[in-house]
Amino acid sequence: MSSGRPLPSRRALTWTAAVAVPAAAGAAVLVPLAASGSVDLPDLTPEQLLALAADSDVDQFSGTLEQTSALGFPDLGAVTDALGGGSSGGSSGDPGTDADSRAADVADLLELVTGTHTAKVYLDGDRARLQVLDELAERNVYVDGAAGEAWFVDSESQTATRFVAPEGSGEKPEDAPQAELPTPQEMIDRALADLDESTEVSVGTDGRVAGRDAYELVLTPRTDDTLVGEVRFAVDGETGAALAASVTARGTSEPAFEIAFTDVDFAAPDAAALTFAPGAGITVEEKELPAWTDADARDHADKPAPPASAQPRVSGEGWATIVEIPAPAGERDPIAGLAPDQAALLDAVTTAVDGGRVLETALVTVLLTDDGRVFAGAVPADALVAAAAADAPGR
């Protein structure tokens, strides 16, 4: 990203400096769209509601987001114990060991997709801020697309890291530190981009989210071969912006994942909320992103594509799509070759199946085969096992 080249407004929140994993904030379970008899928006057909959402061009707002996940991940305590964490963990039995650090890192990663998290978001064109509210501290990411910089600030450690694009470099977003905040708008943009005949589209019940009248857009898979039961979006009746999103697993009534604004204002946020200046006591580190020149682009374009045997493969279609990542060349039985602490972690978060181990959540399943392949999809575990057997080496 060059310093004189602004980012698209909807993507400003995605160019962030390794957003810290939020800790549970103890908020109540969300109801993304509260049906209300007092809300009576003009009737829209599914096609009209899709158009309203697709045409939304909001690039200024501030608000509070709450995310709640009930994906059925393994108990975090079991993961910590598997890695030797806790007061009796580690090779020395003392806190601060490598095992403790590994346990904390893995627990943090799982914490991201479990429990309830709260964040404040601010967006004004190419400037954005994500303010993650931890129980005892907060973490901030400030983005200035026009200036080509991002700040990551941790109030607990009193540190600030500034990421900056090299002067005169070309844009290469995939090299920038990123962590997309799964805002309702991000989710609906992706859903609309992938919408096809595999999905039934309907309009639900008008309601209120964050004090605003909203339509309800309901997406239902037209297949029983997926873990997903339905996806619902609350679409602001005035701006078309997504105010809430939820995903419910098949056969259940409560969402496995939901994110919603509890308050939102579509006016430009105060400039001070988007600006960071290190104060006294803050340790500052600067990191320059790798330059991406025209020569780099040419070299990248000239590189031969990986052989077909090394490229991801896709089977199935629509909601029942399965993605296979082939094993690295020459790798065999990677599970058996794991270090003891890695094997303990794998045992804690996966279940043994024919030909490998599987990680199951309410919405996504991942299969790690004994021969090094990885299969993933929003499908039951037996579908991945069958896909792995059908595409086994030598068949």
KOLKOL-89336 format. One line per 8 residues: their letters; for each residue x, y, z of C-alpha. Coordinates in Angstrom, 3 decimals, decimal comma. Example, Ala and Ser with C-alpha at 12.3 -4.5 7.8 and 13.67 -1.06 7.14 Angstrom:
BEGIN
as) 12,300 -4,500 7,800 | 13,670 -1,060 7,140
END
This chain:
BEGIN
mssgrplp) 0,000 0,000 0,000 | 1,518 3,294 -0,988 | 1,374 6,289 1,286 | -0,514 8,337 -1,272 | -3,070 5,714 -2,172 | -6,232 5,505 -0,077 | -7,863 2,257 0,851 | -11,438 1,521 -0,139
srraltwt) -13,665 2,657 2,701 | -15,299 -0,714 3,421 | -11,904 -2,362 3,685 | -10,333 0,178 6,017 | -11,142 -1,957 9,025 | -9,411 -4,999 7,515 | -5,902 -3,504 7,137 | -5,007 -3,871 10,767
aavavpaa) -1,950 -4,684 12,787 | -2,517 -8,208 14,097 | -5,586 -7,387 16,155 | -5,260 -8,787 19,656 | -7,660 -11,525 20,626 | -10,499 -10,061 22,695 | -11,312 -11,525 26,096 | -14,842 -12,337 27,125
agaavlvp) -16,613 -9,225 28,282 | -19,486 -10,907 30,090 | -22,261 -9,349 28,025 | -25,625 -11,029 27,663 | -26,438 -13,251 24,711 | -27,581 -11,150 21,798 | -30,883 -11,215 20,000 | -29,786 -9,740 16,651
laasgsvd) -33,250 -8,690 15,536 | -35,933 -7,941 18,097 | -39,295 -8,222 16,394 | -41,521 -5,296 17,205 | -45,141 -4,638 16,387 | -44,342 -0,934 16,283 | -41,994 -1,431 13,306 | -43,791 -1,396 9,990
lpdltpeq) -41,366 -0,726 7,167 | -42,592 -0,630 3,558 | -42,929 -4,173 2,240 | -40,053 -5,405 0,091 | -39,681 -8,530 -1,986 | -36,557 -10,639 -1,424 | -35,104 -9,194 -4,619 | -35,730 -5,634 -3,442
llalaads) -34,188 -6,307 -0,041 | -31,116 -7,843 -1,674 | -30,807 -4,732 -3,838 | -31,134 -2,441 -0,794 | -28,333 -4,301 0,979 | -26,110 -4,499 -2,109 | -26,476 -0,784 -2,875 | -25,554 0,377 0,633
dvdqfsgt) -22,577 2,747 0,488 | -22,140 3,713 4,132 | -18,564 4,856 4,766 | -19,044 6,775 8,016 | -20,277 5,425 11,319 | -19,408 4,668 14,914 | -20,915 2,092 17,192 | -20,564 -0,808 19,598
leqtsalg) -20,477 -4,401 18,391 | -21,100 -7,497 20,462 | -20,138 -10,937 19,177 | -21,388 -14,151 20,726 | -20,159 -17,588 19,672 | -21,351 -21,015 20,776 | -19,496 -23,189 18,273 | -18,905 -26,134 20,569
fpdlgavt) -15,132 -25,851 20,774 | -13,266 -28,007 23,300 | -12,944 -26,741 26,863 | -10,115 -24,219 27,093 | -8,964 -25,720 30,371 | -8,360 -29,039 28,629 | -6,237 -27,293 26,034 | -4,175 -25,563 28,719
dalgggss) -3,684 -28,830 30,590 | -2,692 -30,602 27,371 | 0,063 -28,077 26,796 | 1,345 -28,212 30,341 | -0,086 -24,843 31,340 | -1,331 -23,826 34,759 | 0,418 -23,838 38,089 | 1,745 -27,359 37,681
ggssgdpg) 2,450 -27,200 33,981 | 5,640 -26,835 32,021 | 8,935 -28,627 32,287 | 9,976 -26,739 35,411 | 6,571 -26,456 37,074 | 7,035 -22,695 37,320 | 4,834 -20,106 35,648 | 6,322 -18,374 32,656
tdadsraa) 7,608 -21,530 30,955 | 7,391 -22,101 27,198 | 4,511 -24,506 27,806 | 2,616 -21,824 29,706 | 3,173 -19,425 26,828 | 1,982 -21,951 24,251 | -1,086 -22,736 26,324 | -1,926 -19,058 26,635
dvadllel) -1,465 -18,485 22,898 | -3,727 -21,374 21,928 | -6,312 -20,451 24,543 | -6,335 -16,901 23,170 | -6,923 -18,180 19,645 | -9,829 -20,333 20,770 | -11,152 -17,478 22,903 | -11,533 -15,435 19,700
vtgthtak) -14,206 -17,789 18,432 | -15,892 -18,651 21,715 | -17,744 -16,698 24,344 | -18,818 -13,084 24,066 | -16,702 -10,131 22,946 | -17,335 -6,410 22,760 | -15,670 -3,826 20,536 | -16,222 -0,257 19,477
vyldgdra) -15,709 0,584 15,817 | -15,221 3,922 14,080 | -15,084 4,478 10,329 | -14,637 7,646 8,291 | -13,657 6,857 4,718 | -10,098 5,519 4,788 | -9,628 6,066 8,506 | -10,834 3,498 10,994
rlqvldel) -10,425 2,347 14,544 | -11,207 -0,920 16,295 | -11,323 -0,704 20,085 | -11,464 -4,148 21,700 | -12,743 -4,008 25,266 | -11,008 -6,578 27,457 | -12,097 -7,215 31,031 | -9,282 -5,174 32,575
aernvyvd) -7,773 -3,353 29,621 | -8,361 -2,467 25,992 | -6,609 -2,929 22,673 | -6,859 -0,527 19,780 | -6,098 -0,670 16,093 | -5,974 2,646 14,245 | -5,852 2,647 10,447 | -5,081 5,571 8,152
gaageawf) -5,266 4,348 4,569 | -4,282 7,663 2,995 | -1,170 7,850 5,179 | -0,358 4,179 4,667 | -0,031 3,396 8,356 | -1,687 1,458 11,154 | -1,174 1,477 14,915 | -1,710 -1,434 17,285
vdsesqta) -1,961 -0,258 20,898 | -2,182 -2,498 23,975 | -3,088 -0,620 27,141 | -2,226 -3,553 29,408 | 1,393 -3,838 28,214 | 1,633 -0,097 27,493 | 3,024 -0,783 24,020 | 2,248 0,657 20,593
trfvapeg) 3,391 -0,733 17,261 | 3,259 1,420 14,142 | 3,077 -0,380 10,806 | 3,959 1,759 7,813 | 4,142 1,176 4,067 | 7,510 1,983 2,440 | 7,568 5,286 0,586 | 6,836 4,769 -3,091
sgekpeda) 5,960 1,092 -2,703 | 3,104 -0,485 -4,588 | 0,104 -1,996 -2,880 | 0,300 -5,606 -1,798 | -2,454 -6,030 0,795 | -1,704 -9,685 1,476 | 1,678 -8,724 2,953 | 0,169 -6,187 5,355
pqaelptp) -0,757 -7,362 8,845 | -4,478 -8,030 8,657 | -7,275 -9,261 10,858 | -10,739 -8,723 9,504 | -13,311 -7,738 12,050 | -16,341 -9,886 11,183 | -18,764 -6,975 11,103 | -22,325 -7,628 9,941
qemidral) -21,489 -5,648 6,788 | -18,458 -7,805 6,046 | -20,582 -10,919 6,447 | -23,425 -9,721 4,241 | -20,996 -8,557 1,531 | -19,526 -12,045 1,386 | -22,937 -13,698 1,452 | -24,232 -11,581 -1,431
adldeste) -21,077 -12,215 -3,461 | -21,566 -15,986 -3,118 | -25,340 -16,050 -3,491 | -26,607 -18,571 -6,036 | -29,417 -21,059 -6,605 | -28,228 -23,217 -3,694 | -29,776 -20,658 -1,322 | -33,393 -19,768 -0,658
vsvgtdgr) -33,831 -16,044 0,023 | -36,743 -14,732 2,056 | -37,777 -11,676 4,056 | -38,344 -12,215 7,765 | -39,971 -10,000 10,365 | -39,298 -6,272 10,662 | -37,644 -5,357 13,952 | -35,259 -3,026 15,731
vagrdaye) -31,497 -3,260 16,160 | -29,482 -0,619 18,003 | -32,584 1,564 18,074 | -33,064 1,488 14,294 | -35,851 -0,029 12,189 | -34,563 -2,952 10,198 | -35,635 -5,563 7,684 | -34,711 -9,204 8,195
lvltprtd) -33,000 -11,026 5,319 | -33,037 -14,816 5,681 | -30,748 -17,140 3,703 | -31,553 -20,861 3,913 | -29,491 -23,642 2,292 | -31,437 -25,774 -0,152 | -29,586 -28,903 0,948 | -29,518 -31,104 4,027
dtlvgevr) -25,828 -31,885 3,448 | -24,549 -28,910 5,421 | -24,199 -27,983 9,075 | -25,692 -24,552 8,422 | -29,397 -24,196 9,062 | -29,869 -20,543 8,157 | -28,175 -17,158 8,084 | -30,083 -14,024 9,116
favdgetg) -29,184 -10,375 8,610 | -30,774 -7,246 10,023 | -30,692 -4,650 7,227 | -31,118 -0,995 8,181 | -34,328 0,274 6,616 | -32,819 3,663 5,798 | -29,219 3,039 4,752 | -29,281 -0,628 3,738
aalaasvt) -26,305 -1,280 6,023 | -26,147 -4,584 7,874 | -26,783 -4,071 11,592 | -26,655 -7,696 12,734 | -25,856 -11,164 11,459 | -26,397 -14,624 12,893 | -25,695 -18,186 11,767 | -27,721 -21,073 13,150
argtsepa) -26,687 -24,704 12,872 | -29,052 -27,193 11,307 | -31,506 -28,702 13,772 | -31,039 -25,994 16,408 | -32,934 -22,834 17,263 | -30,215 -20,729 18,909 | -27,488 -19,101 16,760 | -24,033 -20,645 16,911
feiaftdv) -22,541 -17,303 15,914 | -24,008 -13,820 16,035 | -22,721 -10,288 15,866 | -24,765 -7,117 16,189 | -24,553 -3,436 16,878 | -25,935 -2,492 20,271 | -25,634 1,173 19,289 | -24,704 2,842 16,013
dfaapdaa) -24,497 6,360 14,599 | -24,107 6,925 10,851 | -22,644 10,418 11,279 | -18,896 10,971 10,870 | -17,119 10,093 14,133 | -15,126 12,704 16,021 | -11,675 13,021 14,436 | -10,082 12,601 17,864
altfapga) -11,504 9,079 18,092 | -9,563 8,121 14,957 | -6,221 9,635 15,935 | -3,484 8,090 18,079 | -0,478 9,863 19,550 | 1,781 7,899 21,941 | 1,737 9,354 25,431 | 4,235 9,191 28,247
gitveeke) 5,004 5,655 29,370 | 4,088 4,030 26,051 | 6,813 1,910 24,454 | 6,758 2,456 20,688 | 7,991 0,059 18,017 | 7,951 0,716 14,269 | 7,693 -1,932 11,587 | 7,934 -1,225 7,875
lpawtdad) 5,909 -3,413 5,584 | 7,823 -5,142 2,798 | 8,085 -3,059 -0,351 | 6,162 -4,362 -3,352 | 7,546 -2,974 -6,576 | 6,680 -3,435 -10,232 | 9,655 -5,786 -10,466 | 8,230 -7,873 -7,630
ardhadkp) 4,926 -8,032 -9,468 | 6,656 -9,180 -12,666 | 8,677 -11,810 -10,790 | 5,517 -13,044 -9,097 | 3,681 -13,238 -12,426 | 6,591 -15,115 -14,028 | 6,708 -17,806 -11,387 | 5,216 -21,073 -12,593
appasaqp) 1,989 -22,122 -10,965 | 2,271 -24,949 -8,422 | 1,621 -28,379 -9,897 | -1,971 -29,520 -9,847 | -1,083 -32,093 -7,165 | -0,117 -29,268 -4,761 | -3,117 -27,005 -5,330 | -6,239 -27,043 -3,160
rvsgegwa) -9,066 -29,124 -4,558 | -12,758 -28,447 -4,265 | -15,525 -31,027 -4,260 | -19,229 -30,685 -3,711 | -21,015 -27,426 -4,334 | -22,796 -24,614 -2,583 | -23,203 -25,037 1,160 | -21,828 -28,593 0,990
tiveipap) -18,516 -27,578 -0,599 | -15,433 -29,396 0,720 | -11,935 -27,988 0,313 | -8,920 -30,317 0,319 | -5,390 -29,072 0,939 | -2,877 -31,669 -0,301 | -0,080 -32,867 1,939 | 3,315 -31,169 1,474
agerdpia) 5,576 -33,071 -0,884 | 7,222 -36,025 0,802 | 5,303 -35,661 4,080 | 3,830 -38,816 5,516 | 2,076 -39,529 8,803 | 2,593 -36,002 10,222 | 0,373 -36,733 13,244 | 2,629 -39,572 14,392
glapdqaa) 5,639 -37,275 14,068 | 4,335 -34,537 16,374 | 6,209 -33,469 19,471 | 4,601 -34,658 22,736 | 3,068 -31,279 23,582 | 1,732 -30,902 20,043 | 0,248 -34,392 20,159 | -1,398 -33,582 23,498
lldavtta) -2,929 -30,437 22,011 | -4,229 -32,375 19,022 | -5,784 -34,967 21,320 | -7,455 -32,220 23,352 | -9,187 -30,518 20,450 | -9,858 -33,368 17,984 | -11,467 -36,794 17,813 | -9,965 -39,882 16,193
vdggrvle) -11,731 -41,111 13,051 | -10,878 -43,590 10,337 | -7,744 -42,254 8,651 | -7,052 -39,230 10,855 | -8,451 -36,818 13,408 | -11,355 -34,406 13,149 | -12,108 -31,046 14,744 | -15,862 -30,536 14,918
talvtvll) -17,724 -27,317 15,609 | -21,369 -26,424 15,195 | -20,749 -24,857 11,789 | -17,408 -26,082 10,411 | -15,545 -29,393 10,438 | -11,840 -29,959 9,745 | -10,243 -33,350 9,058 | -6,485 -33,899 9,416
tddgrvfa) -5,618 -37,162 7,673 | -2,807 -39,485 8,691 | -1,127 -38,873 5,328 | -0,969 -35,076 5,778 | -4,011 -33,879 3,858 | -6,504 -31,383 5,309 | -10,221 -31,360 4,479 | -12,630 -28,652 5,636
gavpadal) -16,228 -27,653 5,070 | -19,540 -26,725 6,664 | -20,441 -30,405 6,535 | -20,609 -33,345 8,970 | -17,425 -35,249 9,775 | -18,502 -38,356 7,852 | -18,679 -36,289 4,659 | -15,025 -35,299 5,079
vaaaaada) -13,986 -38,853 5,912 | -15,751 -40,090 2,766 | -14,124 -37,383 0,647 | -10,701 -38,261 2,027 | -11,213 -41,976 1,332 | -12,434 -41,277 -2,208 | -9,377 -39,148 -2,975 | -6,790 -41,195 -1,098
pgr) -3,351 -41,456 -2,752 | -3,123 -44,477 -4,993 | -6,838 -44,677 -5,751
END
